[in-house]
């Protein structure tokens, strides 16, 4: 059963929340972060992407980068931009995008739950990315970005959360330039905190939706602290990591699309002919093609859009991973036809989140004479089934939108 406990969040003063809140570190590059930081000195990217405040020649993994992250975090607290709550609380975090609302509870998950499989993952992590976040968490002595979790919420927990929202004012409520609204409520009542803790104790699985590298690094920092403190009791903050748990059926998964930069030496005619062994192809003249059901995908090549529908024998009777559309594309197209054996490392393929328009993918393909694929989004049901079976999805299978904002909640490890 899940251990999910309250904590003393370091969080922005109400009138500073909008300025502090920032996109996760891994969805902006160095140049984008610098541009944002120059306009906004309070952006939490100064903590999560501190290289923006250093000379561009300095390596991303230089010790000075991590020291700057700690310096910037300490300064935000010293200046009263960030204030730590005096007592442990839970927090409600609500996001509204295009009329769709997702509302979750912020707290701290147990590193033991991660290790024993209560917190379930569905993606591999890369060692270099883990090491970066391990160093960042260790240097800041804090989890600065929440792990995006999901679960099957019991009705009673949904009602507790809604009742609190109706009877208490939001601690912050703002809408950003991307028209996504963010609201936070503070649950500081001891009786309510106890009820929420009990509700989560009855939940047997929490699923990582997004943030596998942050989760893995937070756990490894916790284990490192245990080694450094052999007399630890298990109650220390380093035994827990910052999380937001949402009801799985409120979440919106967008497709994670692909652009391959060339046709692996094939002519367009030969490439299209090779596809017909596994797909029904339909030319879609004049407009971008977005799939409307599973086992279908849109494709753009040589100025034309096509609708691809996998033949039934490609997916019928297959296991939960093999029948995923991203698996079908990899196994039937990217590897055997286009020569993309390892999409995690091959430089000939780009992954484009579903928040980008299909026309943008076409432009990318045209620049290099390649091909773009518009995917149908993976479902939360498939994600959870794969995690339950301790299986792994292909890389870049899901794009969750909206993204959680960093800086609204920080979990100190001491």
C-alpha positions as semicolon CSV with decimal commas, in nm:
position;residue;x (nm);y (nm);z (nm)
1;X;0,000;0,000;0,000
2;X;0,121;0,349;-0,081
3;X;0,299;0,575;0,165
4;X;0,223;0,933;0,068
5;X;0,282;1,189;0,338
6;X;0,250;1,560;0,403
7;X;0,554;1,789;0,416
8;X;0,663;2,147;0,479
9;X;0,675;2,292;0,132
10;X;0,903;2,577;0,036
11;X;0,676;2,768;-0,202
12;X;0,628;3,113;-0,352
13;X;0,455;3,398;-0,176
14;X;0,108;3,430;-0,330
15;X;0,189;3,740;-0,533
16;X;0,509;3,583;-0,671
17;X;0,374;3,242;-0,778
18;X;0,307;3,331;-1,140
19;X;0,654;3,478;-1,185
20;X;0,829;3,186;-1,014
21;X;0,640;2,901;-1,182
22;X;0,840;2,750;-1,469
23;X;0,824;2,468;-1,717
24;X;1,018;2,152;-1,623
25;X;1,390;2,170;-1,686
26;X;1,381;1,903;-1,956
27;X;1,135;2,072;-2,194
28;X;1,346;2,384;-2,252
29;X;1,701;2,397;-2,384
30;X;1,986;2,619;-2,267
31;X;1,911;2,901;-2,509
32;X;1,537;2,900;-2,435
33;X;1,605;2,901;-2,062
34;X;1,844;3,194;-2,095
35;X;1,588;3,394;-2,293
36;X;1,322;3,329;-2,030
37;X;1,558;3,408;-1,744
38;X;1,670;3,737;-1,892
39;X;1,310;3,854;-1,901
40;X;1,214;3,710;-1,563
41;X;1,465;3,715;-1,275
42;X;1,224;3,517;-1,054
43;X;1,170;3,226;-1,294
44;X;1,246;2,895;-1,126
45;X;1,451;2,803;-1,431
46;X;1,730;2,998;-1,258
47;X;1,734;2,701;-1,017
48;X;1,649;2,417;-1,255
49;X;1,861;2,545;-1,548
50;X;2,121;2,758;-1,365
51;X;2,364;2,744;-1,657
52;X;2,158;3,032;-1,798
53;X;2,333;3,257;-1,546
54;X;2,684;3,141;-1,641
55;X;2,905;3,182;-1,945
56;X;2,781;2,975;-2,242
57;X;3,123;2,810;-2,264
58;X;3,074;2,639;-1,926
59;X;2,975;2,272;-1,959
60;X;2,623;2,180;-1,851
61;X;2,760;1,935;-1,596
62;X;3,031;2,159;-1,454
63;X;3,041;2,182;-1,076
64;X;2,979;2,556;-1,104
65;X;2,637;2,489;-1,257
66;X;2,518;2,294;-0,954
67;X;2,667;2,546;-0,714
68;X;2,477;2,820;-0,898
69;X;2,154;2,624;-0,861
70;X;2,198;2,614;-0,484
71;X;2,293;2,982;-0,474
72;X;1,987;3,084;-0,673
73;X;1,756;2,869;-0,460
74;X;1,899;3,012;-0,137
75;X;1,862;3,366;-0,269
76;X;1,494;3,316;-0,353
77;X;1,436;3,208;0,005
78;X;1,650;3,482;0,162
79;X;1,463;3,746;-0,039
80;X;1,127;3,613;0,077
81;X;1,021;3,506;-0,271
82;X;1,000;3,148;-0,142
83;X;0,865;3,081;0,207
84;X;0,861;2,750;0,390
85;X;0,546;2,636;0,568
86;X;0,587;2,586;0,942
87;X;0,394;2,258;0,960
88;X;0,355;1,961;0,725
89;X;0,070;2,003;0,479
90;X;-0,079;1,847;0,172
91;X;-0,146;2,070;-0,126
92;X;-0,405;2,057;-0,402
93;X;-0,270;2,142;-0,745
94;X;-0,521;2,211;-1,020
95;X;-0,449;2,280;-1,386
96;X;-0,699;2,388;-1,652
97;X;-0,615;2,363;-2,022
98;X;-0,865;2,421;-2,302
99;X;-1,155;2,367;-2,066
100;X;-1,018;2,040;-1,929
101;X;-0,928;2,021;-1,560
102;X;-0,692;1,789;-1,374
103;X;-0,668;1,814;-0,998
104;X;-0,418;1,624;-0,785
105;X;-0,267;1,616;-0,439
106;X;0,093;1,718;-0,369
107;X;0,286;1,528;-0,107
108;X;0,591;1,306;-0,072
109;X;0,624;0,947;-0,191
110;X;0,846;0,688;-0,026
111;X;1,171;0,581;-0,189
112;X;1,096;0,232;-0,054
113;X;0,768;0,229;-0,248
114;X;0,970;0,305;-0,563
115;X;1,208;0,020;-0,493
116;X;0,942;-0,236;-0,402
117;X;0,718;-0,159;-0,697
118;X;0,431;0,032;-0,537
119;X;0,547;0,331;-0,742
120;X;0,554;0,180;-1,088
121;X;0,756;0,289;-1,389
122;X;0,720;0,220;-1,760
123;X;1,032;0,375;-1,914
124;X;1,406;0,318;-1,905
125;X;1,627;0,599;-1,778
126;X;1,963;0,716;-1,908
127;X;2,260;0,716;-1,673
128;X;2,387;1,059;-1,783
129;X;2,051;1,221;-1,719
130;X;2,020;1,046;-1,383
131;X;2,363;1,166;-1,275
132;X;2,276;1,524;-1,367
133;X;1,963;1,526;-1,152
134;X;2,135;1,336;-0,870
135;X;2,399;1,609;-0,856
136;X;2,131;1,878;-0,877
137;X;1,920;1,733;-0,593
138;X;2,230;1,671;-0,381
139;X;2,363;2,023;-0,436
140;X;2,029;2,194;-0,368
141;X;1,951;1,953;-0,084
142;X;1,597;1,954;-0,220
143;X;1,359;1,805;-0,473
144;X;1,294;2,106;-0,693
145;X;1,059;1,945;-0,945
146;X;0,760;1,723;-0,866
147;X;0,724;1,371;-1,004
148;X;0,400;1,338;-1,202
149;X;0,213;1,035;-1,066
150;X;-0,131;0,890;-1,135
151;X;-0,355;0,636;-0,970
152;X;-0,710;0,512;-0,946
153;X;-0,858;0,761;-0,699
154;X;-1,122;0,624;-0,463
155;X;-1,442;0,829;-0,473
156;X;-1,398;0,921;-0,107
157;X;-1,061;1,088;-0,182
158;X;-1,209;1,281;-0,473
159;X;-1,484;1,407;-0,244
160;X;-1,238;1,512;0,028
161;X;-1,041;1,710;-0,226
162;X;-1,346;1,878;-0,380
163;X;-1,493;1,965;-0,038
164;X;-1,168;2,137;0,061
165;X;-1,159;2,338;-0,262
166;X;-1,517;2,457;-0,214
167;X;-1,467;2,565;0,147
168;X;-1,121;2,727;0,127
169;X;-0,970;3,000;-0,090
170;X;-0,688;2,912;-0,325
171;X;-0,341;3,011;-0,208
172;X;-0,259;3,111;-0,564
173;X;-0,456;3,127;-0,887
174;X;-0,302;3,248;-1,213
175;X;-0,314;3,192;-1,586
176;X;0,005;3,193;-1,790
177;X;0,071;3,314;-2,143
178;X;-0,003;2,968;-2,279
179;X;-0,356;3,005;-2,134
180;X;-0,306;2,726;-1,881
181;X;-0,449;2,808;-1,538
182;X;-0,277;2,692;-1,220
183;X;-0,438;2,689;-0,876
184;X;-0,303;2,576;-0,540
185;X;-0,482;2,511;-0,212
186;X;-0,303;2,441;0,116
187;X;-0,444;2,159;0,331
188;X;-0,322;2,246;0,678
189;X;-0,591;2,087;0,897
190;X;-0,455;1,795;1,101
191;X;-0,775;1,591;1,077
192;X;-0,795;1,635;0,700
193;X;-0,426;1,548;0,665
194;X;-0,487;1,227;0,858
195;X;-0,779;1,132;0,633
196;X;-0,580;1,186;0,316
197;X;-0,291;0,982;0,452
198;X;-0,530;0,697;0,526
199;X;-0,687;0,720;0,180
200;X;-0,350;0,678;0,012
201;X;-0,264;0,389;0,243
202;X;-0,551;0,205;0,076
203;X;-0,410;0,257;-0,275
204;X;-0,191;-0,029;-0,394
205;X;-0,024;0,129;-0,699
206;X;0,104;0,472;-0,802
207;X;0,212;0,510;-1,164
208;X;0,483;0,743;-1,291
209;X;0,322;0,939;-1,572
210;X;0,614;1,174;-1,629
211;X;0,945;1,232;-1,453
212;X;1,124;0,895;-1,459
213;X;1,468;1,055;-1,437
214;X;1,366;1,286;-1,153
215;X;1,219;0,990;-0,964
216;X;1,522;0,767;-1,014
217;X;1,763;1,042;-0,910
218;X;1,559;1,134;-0,602
219;X;1,562;0,771;-0,491
220;X;1,936;0,738;-0,544
221;X;2,002;1,055;-0,344
222;X;1,786;0,910;-0,064
223;X;1,983;0,586;-0,066
224;X;2,308;0,783;-0,062
225;X;2,187;0,978;0,242
226;X;2,099;0,652;0,416
227;X;2,455;0,533;0,368
228;X;2,583;0,860;0,508
229;X;2,347;0,830;0,806
230;X;2,353;0,465;0,917
231;X;2,135;0,548;1,216
232;X;1,850;0,680;1,001
233;X;1,497;0,609;1,128
234;X;1,308;0,624;0,799
235;X;1,131;0,946;0,898
236;X;1,397;1,178;0,759
237;X;1,294;1,382;0,457
238;X;1,556;1,219;0,235
239;X;1,348;0,900;0,253
240;X;1,075;1,071;0,048
241;X;1,049;1,256;-0,281
242;X;0,821;1,532;-0,406
243;X;0,519;1,406;-0,603
244;X;0,183;1,513;-0,739
245;X;-0,074;1,234;-0,769
246;X;-0,361;1,285;-1,014
247;X;-0,663;1,067;-1,088
248;X;-0,557;0,873;-1,397
249;X;-0,883;0,937;-1,581
250;X;-0,841;1,315;-1,564
251;X;-0,510;1,313;-1,750
252;X;-0,457;1,409;-2,112
253;X;-0,195;1,221;-2,312
254;X;-0,100;1,376;-2,643
255;X;0,087;1,183;-2,911
256;X;0,466;1,182;-2,923
257;X;0,536;1,221;-3,293
258;X;0,842;1,125;-3,496
259;X;1,039;1,283;-3,779
260;X;1,308;1,080;-3,956
261;X;1,555;1,301;-4,138
262;X;1,594;1,085;-4,452
263;X;1,453;0,776;-4,624
264;X;1,758;0,558;-4,560
265;X;1,860;0,574;-4,926
266;X;1,521;0,469;-5,061
267;X;1,322;0,648;-5,325
268;X;0,979;0,770;-5,219
269;X;0,820;0,507;-5,444
270;X;1,023;0,225;-5,287
271;X;0,952;0,352;-4,938
272;X;0,576;0,361;-4,997
273;X;0,586;0,013;-5,151
274;X;0,764;-0,125;-4,845
275;X;0,492;0,011;-4,616
276;X;0,214;-0,180;-4,793
277;X;0,318;-0,512;-4,640
278;X;0,193;-0,396;-4,298
279;X;-0,033;-0,096;-4,364
280;X;-0,325;0,014;-4,571
281;X;-0,220;0,346;-4,728
282;X;-0,461;0,620;-4,823
283;X;-0,352;0,944;-4,986
284;X;-0,494;1,247;-4,803
285;X;-0,445;1,537;-5,044
286;X;-0,454;1,895;-4,932
287;X;-0,451;1,877;-4,553
288;X;-0,256;1,725;-4,259
289;X;-0,368;1,381;-4,149
290;X;-0,425;1,315;-3,779
291;X;-0,525;0,962;-3,676
292;X;-0,859;0,927;-3,497
293;X;-0,823;0,572;-3,366
294;X;-0,567;0,324;-3,242
295;X;-0,343;0,140;-3,492
296;X;-0,360;0,431;-3,733
297;X;-0,112;0,712;-3,796
298;X;-0,063;1,009;-4,023
299;X;0,243;1,027;-4,244
300;X;0,398;1,309;-4,446
301;X;0,658;1,250;-4,713
302;X;0,758;1,432;-5,032
303;X;0,483;1,694;-5,004
304;X;0,199;1,449;-4,947
305;X;-0,002;1,337;-4,645
306;X;-0,107;0,974;-4,605
307;X;-0,328;0,783;-4,363
308;X;-0,170;0,456;-4,250
309;X;-0,382;0,182;-4,095
310;X;-0,208;-0,131;-3,967
311;X;-0,339;-0,458;-4,104
312;X;-0,512;-0,659;-3,826
313;X;-0,246;-0,931;-3,818
314;X;0,008;-0,665;-3,715
315;X;-0,158;-0,612;-3,376
316;X;-0,423;-0,878;-3,310
317;X;-0,316;-1,129;-3,049
318;X;-0,005;-0,931;-2,959
319;X;0,102;-0,846;-2,606
320;X;0,035;-0,508;-2,447
321;X;0,370;-0,358;-2,553
322;X;0,391;-0,499;-2,906
323;X;0,043;-0,374;-2,998
324;X;0,124;-0,013;-2,905
325;X;0,127;0,216;-3,208
326;X;0,475;0,340;-3,121
327;X;0,593;-0,023;-3,111
328;X;0,428;-0,101;-3,445
329;X;0,597;0,199;-3,604
330;X;0,936;0,100;-3,461
331;X;0,907;-0,271;-3,544
332;X;0,751;-0,240;-3,890
333;X;0,887;0,088;-4,025
334;X;1,164;0,265;-3,836
335;X;1,390;-0,035;-3,787
336;X;1,340;-0,259;-4,093
337;X;1,278;0,011;-4,354
338;X;1,443;0,330;-4,227
339;X;1,729;0,170;-4,034
340;X;1,654;0,328;-3,695
341;X;1,764;0,042;-3,470
342;X;1,791;0,233;-3,143
343;X;1,566;0,542;-3,133
344;X;1,716;0,639;-2,796
345;X;2,054;0,717;-2,955
346;X;2,005;0,748;-3,333
347;X;2,066;1,106;-3,448
348;X;1,851;1,060;-3,760
349;X;1,524;1,072;-3,566
350;X;1,360;1,360;-3,380
351;X;1,071;1,333;-3,134
352;X;0,812;1,608;-3,135
353;X;0,553;1,651;-2,860
354;X;0,187;1,653;-2,950
355;X;0,155;2,019;-2,857
356;X;0,311;2,098;-3,197
357;X;0,097;2,120;-3,508
358;X;0,117;1,858;-3,782
359;X;0,222;2,129;-4,027
360;X;0,536;2,187;-3,818
361;X;0,632;1,822;-3,858
362;X;0,585;1,851;-4,234
363;X;0,819;2,150;-4,241
364;X;1,082;1,954;-4,048
365;X;1,057;1,662;-4,293
366;X;1,081;1,893;-4,595
367;X;1,404;2,052;-4,468
368;X;1,594;1,724;-4,486
369;X;1,393;1,519;-4,735
370;X;1,267;1,291;-4,461
371;X;0,935;1,162;-4,334
372;X;0,708;1,264;-4,045
373;X;0,472;1,042;-3,849
374;X;0,174;1,174;-3,652
375;X;0,081;0,920;-3,387
376;X;-0,240;0,832;-3,208
377;X;-0,188;0,891;-2,833
378;X;-0,111;0,606;-2,598
379;X;-0,385;0,550;-2,341
380;X;-0,348;0,565;-1,963
381;X;-0,501;0,217;-1,949
382;X;-0,219;0,078;-2,164
383;X;0,040;0,268;-1,960
384;X;-0,087;0,124;-1,632
385;X;-0,120;-0,229;-1,770
386;X;0,238;-0,220;-1,896
387;X;0,362;-0,090;-1,559
388;X;0,158;-0,356;-1,375
389;X;0,334;-0,623;-1,582
390;X;0,674;-0,464;-1,508
391;X;0,720;-0,406;-1,880
392;X;0,867;-0,103;-2,054
393;X;0,731;0,120;-2,328
394;X;0,943;0,229;-2,623
395;X;1,111;0,566;-2,564
396;X;0,900;0,878;-2,612
397;X;0,565;0,698;-2,601
398;X;0,366;0,963;-2,414
399;X;0,348;1,341;-2,399
400;X;0,146;1,472;-2,106
401;X;-0,010;1,814;-2,135
402;X;-0,026;2,041;-1,943
403;X;0,318;2,009;-1,793
404;X;0,355;2,049;-1,418
405;X;0,518;2,375;-1,320
406;X;0,835;2,370;-1,115
407;X;0,886;2,616;-0,833
408;X;0,535;2,599;-0,685
409;X;0,648;2,333;-0,435
410;X;1,000;2,250;-0,320
411;X;1,075;1,964;-0,083
412;X;1,382;2,016;0,135
413;X;1,572;1,701;0,231
414;X;1,652;1,821;0,584
